[in-house]
Amino acid sequence: MSWTDEKVAKLKELWGKGNTASQIAEIIGGISRNAVIGKAHRLNLSAKIKTRTATSNQNFENSKIEKNIQIKRGRRSKFKSLIIEKDFEPENPKQLEELDENSCKWPVGHPDEKSFYFCGRSSLKDFSYCKLHLLYAYQPKGKKEEVADKEEIPELIEKKIQSA
């Protein structure tokens, strides 16, 4: 297939209108999409297709950011609800062999010490830790505005431990 002056003129016209390479190949006939892309590249035609994909990518990124914000809000509210609770069950020290699916597996002390044990409180569904240790293990990701919240959490947890 050879590019005639008529076909090149038609390519330039259709390309300028924003048609896709597939559409141009169909309209001109007898050429492939890749042939259209190659000729447009050799003619140094502006890449209008890129701006179209960049716009759709931007919309995708915006929707992705909005979805992440919703997830963070949901996660943050779950942890705040745990902080509001004031009563934690007492620790039930257990050795490794005594742990089961419903036991908190938070280690207390150093494994080399004889006094080492696991918390043993009832763990929350789908987690390995009790309510108190869940606050330590799964701290919500946050922004600078949440720094105050993060500073309050350890103090509150220390108070809870002392009162338990």
Summary of the structure (lengths in Angstrom):
residues: 164
radius of gyration: 31.2
end to end distance: 84.3
largest distance: 89.6
contacts: 388
relative contact order: 0.08
helix: 60%
strand: 4%
